Amino acid sequence: GSAMSGVRLTERISVVGGGATGLGISHTLDPNVYLLSGGEELALVDAGAGPGEARILKNVRSLGYDPERIGHIFLTHAHADHAGGAASLAEQLGAQVYLSQLEREALENADEEALGLSIARRNGFYPDDYRLDPCKVDMPLRGDEKLRCGDLELAVMPTPGHSAGSVCFLVRIEEGTALFAGDTVFAGGQISLIVAPGSDLLALQESVTRLGGLGVASLLPGHGIFPLEGAQEHIDQAIEAFGTMLPPRSILQ
């Protein structure tokens, strides 16, 4: 209703989307969609599933930001809930889309098999009539880039495991280091391992372990809550769990 709005987490970072697994401020399928402010220039981290784009933009405006200033859409991976809204948002805003080279072709061709959408739809995670919109990737990521958004720099970290092309974005803000983690690791050290193409438990273990020792203050995952301080402890819980040979608990269980 009219009470729905974006939520400012820090001076630089707000949540402008989130459905059933988040704040319930946009379409039910949407993961956490973040707005990053680099001063003059803004970016979205992930784009939602598509049907909720008007609500996401409304949430951006509710925080006093002009959506026209969104120049970048940084995608953590190409699963439909995170990337389905990218095509229409990019077109509407004139924004550049960034995604791992490993998932570029699948998103540009809307390859629903390769992206695990077909299997997810059969299992009831998406409505029968949901379709993925193909989206041109302006900037394929190889995983060592430094990206600019206004006066901020984001480091790209490849973190395969949840999907082959999953990446995290690391940015230093006034409050410390923030990690946009996509579906690689969640609050409480949980993970999301699904039976879908590109899902790889050992790759995920390696990826999560590489997130050790970063001194992350804020963890901004694709679903659930977002610890804004002491977040490294949450990541370390996942690393420790992997060390026991039993994977960390899944957020889907």
LINVEN-V205700 format. One record per residue. SS is DSSP state (~ for helix, > for strand, _ for the rest). PSI is psi in whole degrees, 0 to 359 (NA if undefined). BURIAL is + if it has 9 or more other ideal C-beta (glycine too) atoms within 8 Angstrom, else -. Layout:
ss=[SS | SS]
psi=[PSI | PSI]
burial=[BURIAL | BURIAL]
//
This chain:
ss=[_ | _ | _ | _ | _ | _ | > | > | _ | _ | _ | _ | > | > | > | > | > | _ | _ | _ | _ | _ | _ | _ | _ | _ | _ | _ | _ | _ | _ | _ | > | > | > | > | > | > | _ | _ | > | > | > | > | > | _ | _ | _ | _ | _ | _ | _ | ~ | ~ | ~ | ~ | ~ | ~ | ~ | ~ | ~ | ~ | _ | _ | _ | _ | ~ | ~ | ~ | > | > | > | > | > | _ | _ | _ | _ | _ | ~ | ~ | ~ | ~ | _ | _ | ~ | ~ | ~ | ~ | ~ | ~ | ~ | ~ | _ | _ | > | > | > | > | > | ~ | ~ | ~ | ~ | ~ | ~ | ~ | ~ | _ | _ | _ | _ | _ | _ | _ | _ | ~ | ~ | ~ | ~ | ~ | ~ | _ | _ | _ | _ | _ | _ | _ | _ | _ | _ | _ | _ | _ | _ | _ | _ | > | > | > | _ | _ | _ | _ | > | > | > | > | _ | _ | > | > | > | > | > | > | > | _ | _ | _ | _ | _ | _ | _ | _ | > | > | > | > | > | > | > | _ | _ | > | > | > | > | > | > | > | _ | _ | _ | > | ~ | ~ | ~ | > | > | _ | _ | _ | _ | _ | _ | _ | _ | _ | ~ | ~ | ~ | ~ | ~ | ~ | ~ | ~ | ~ | ~ | _ | _ | _ | _ | _ | > | > | > | > | > | > | _ | _ | _ | _ | _ | _ | _ | _ | _ | ~ | ~ | ~ | ~ | ~ | ~ | ~ | ~ | ~ | ~ | ~ | ~ | _ | _ | _ | _ | _ | _ | _ | > | _ | _ | _]
psi=[203 | 343 | 341 | 134 | 170 | 163 | 122 | 125 | 317 | 178 | 325 | 336 | 129 | 159 | 123 | 0 | 154 | 127 | 233 | 333 | 9 | 224 | 353 | 37 | 3 | 199 | 144 | 331 | 343 | 139 | 189 | 123 | 124 | 146 | 127 | 129 | 116 | 34 | 248 | 326 | 142 | 160 | 152 | 139 | 112 | 161 | 1 | 179 | 344 | 303 | 341 | 17 | 324 | 323 | 323 | 314 | 325 | 320 | 324 | 313 | 325 | 336 | 2 | 12 | 148 | 116 | 333 | 340 | 359 | 108 | 348 | 142 | 104 | 113 | 128 | 330 | 175 | 13 | 148 | 324 | 330 | 330 | 352 | 330 | 358 | 317 | 309 | 322 | 317 | 318 | 315 | 323 | 349 | 36 | 154 | 142 | 131 | 132 | 150 | 137 | 328 | 339 | 3 | 308 | 318 | 320 | 321 | 331 | 3 | 51 | 94 | 332 | 308 | 328 | 6 | 9 | 321 | 313 | 323 | 320 | 317 | 329 | 6 | 10 | 340 | 150 | 155 | 330 | 5 | 131 | 147 | 130 | 129 | 144 | 130 | 135 | 116 | 328 | 91 | 134 | 135 | 345 | 11 | 15 | 155 | 119 | 148 | 141 | 101 | 236 | 13 | 150 | 130 | 130 | 133 | 130 | 118 | 129 | 66 | 155 | 296 | 321 | 165 | 325 | 17 | 137 | 158 | 154 | 127 | 128 | 138 | 122 | 178 | 322 | 355 | 200 | 129 | 139 | 114 | 106 | 357 | 227 | 28 | 316 | 148 | 171 | 144 | 10 | 24 | 164 | 177 | 99 | 125 | 155 | 91 | 159 | 138 | 352 | 129 | 110 | 316 | 324 | 320 | 319 | 314 | 317 | 312 | 321 | 325 | 344 | 0 | 151 | 13 | 348 | 42 | 129 | 310 | 128 | 121 | 83 | 172 | 343 | 155 | 197 | 165 | 96 | 128 | 348 | 155 | 26 | 337 | 327 | 325 | 315 | 317 | 329 | 320 | 318 | 315 | 318 | 316 | 328 | 348 | 0 | 354 | 124 | 158 | 162 | 145 | 142 | 343 | 356 | NA]
burial=[- | - | - | + | + | + | - | - | + | + | - | + | + | + | + | + | + | + | + | - | + | + | - | - | + | + | + | - | + | + | + | + | + | + | + | + | + | + | - | - | + | + | + | + | + | + | + | + | + | + | - | + | + | - | + | + | + | + | + | + | + | + | + | - | + | - | + | - | + | + | + | + | + | + | + | + | + | + | + | + | + | + | + | + | + | + | + | + | + | + | - | - | + | - | + | + | + | + | + | + | + | - | + | + | - | + | + | + | - | + | + | + | - | - | + | + | + | - | + | + | + | - | - | - | - | + | - | - | - | + | - | + | + | + | + | - | + | - | + | - | + | - | + | - | - | - | + | - | + | + | - | + | - | + | + | + | + | + | + | + | + | + | + | + | + | + | + | + | + | + | + | - | + | - | + | + | + | + | + | + | + | + | + | + | + | + | + | - | + | + | + | + | + | + | - | + | + | + | + | + | + | - | + | + | + | + | + | + | + | - | + | + | - | + | - | + | + | + | + | + | + | + | + | + | - | + | + | + | - | - | + | + | - | + | + | + | + | + | + | + | + | + | - | - | - | - | + | + | + | + | + | - | -]
//
